[in-house]
């Protein structure tokens, strides 16, 4: 098994943390995984991407050219759709991207920012930052993943954050995990 994921969007939306969540998730599943961020000096507001590769053997190329999955957190990251393999999956944060997208695979319009705002119940100063947790929860479920490992991956990836922030992110991810396809927009 080998899976490649590209997460893309504007700096400040948790793109790098999303990569770390997936990296830890795959490691906790027993795979070898890399999470490689890519951004310039203008991290807040500029283009940011993170690439995750997980494999049951060594990860020899941590930055492939084409990906199995693309997570697009806002319009700035939309170009990553062109990097998707035929038959891949694309998750679009439909709260921040209103236009329809064409891709070589399955497209899911997930209102990730709206889910983060509702699930955080006003406990975060900027809930858009936790949109990544909604994408993470949804995709773990789409991949047939384990809810307990979802929680552990968030704890590992956000270990430098206060415990209440970690718990809010877990709550957001679980809302997307349990709401799954009922939360999707057409």
C-alpha positions, -999 to +999 in steps of 0.1 A: +000+000+000+012+035-009-008+067-005+002+102-014-017+133-003-013+170-011-028+196+012-029+231-001-042+266+007-035+299+023-011+301+052-029+303+085-055+277+076-037+247+091-023+232+059+010+221+076-008+208+106-031+188+084-001+171+069+012+163+103-021+148+113-020+125+083+016+117+089+009+106+125-022+088+115-004+066+091+025+060+115+000+050+142-015+025+116+020+010+113+031+025+080+062+045+072+052+081+065+066+115+057+050+149+060+069+176+041+057+213+043+064+238+015+060+275+020+078+307+015+086+335+040+050+348+037+034+319+056+004+339+068-017+346+037+007+332+011+005+298-006+013+268+016+013+231+008+022+199+027+028+166+011+022+133+029+034+099+016+026+067+035+038+032+026+041-002+040+077-002+026+103+026+027+092+060+014+119+066-012+104+097-028+087+120-002+075+145-029+057+128-058+044+146-089+009+132-088-012+124-058-039+100-047-057+127-026-058+165-027-072+185+002-079+221-009-085+244+020-092+276+000-090+291-034-053+298-033-047+261-032-070+251-061-041+245-085-033+212-066-064+197-083-043+194-114-018+171-095-044+144-088-040+110-103-068+095-124-094+081-100-080+101-070-100+120-044-103+157-040-118+173-009-128+210-014-135+233+015-168+245+000-172+272+027-143+291+011-145+278-024-179+283-040-171+274-076-173+239-089-140+222-098-131+196-124-107+168-116-097+133-127-113+117-097-140+119-071-147+154-058-162+160-023-175+194-014-171+196+024-180+228+042-150+224+065-149+259+078-186+258+086-181+225+105-152+240+124-172+271+134-202+250+145-183+224+164-160+248+182-190+267+195-172+300+198-143+286+218-117+295+191-107+330+183-103+320+146-122+288+138-111+288+102-077+275+114-095+243+126-110+236+091-081+212+087-096+190+115-129+187+096-110+176+064-090+152+085-120+136+101-139+133+069-110+118+050-102+093+077-138+080+075-137+080+037-105+058+038-123+034+062-102+046+091-103+042+129-119+069+151-095+061+180-064+066+158-079+098+145-080+112+180-044+099+187-031+115+155-045+149+164-030+146+199+004+138+184+002+165+157-009+192+180+011+182+211+025+217+214-010+232+218-031+237+250-052+207+258-085+226+253-074+235+217-065+198+210-099+187+223-117+213+201-099+199+171-108+164+181-144+174+184-144+190+150-127+159+134-153+136+150-182+158+138-169+154+102-161+117+108-196+109+121-215+133+098-195+120+069-214+122+037-244+139+053-223+170+056-213+172+019-227+199-004-238+191-039 
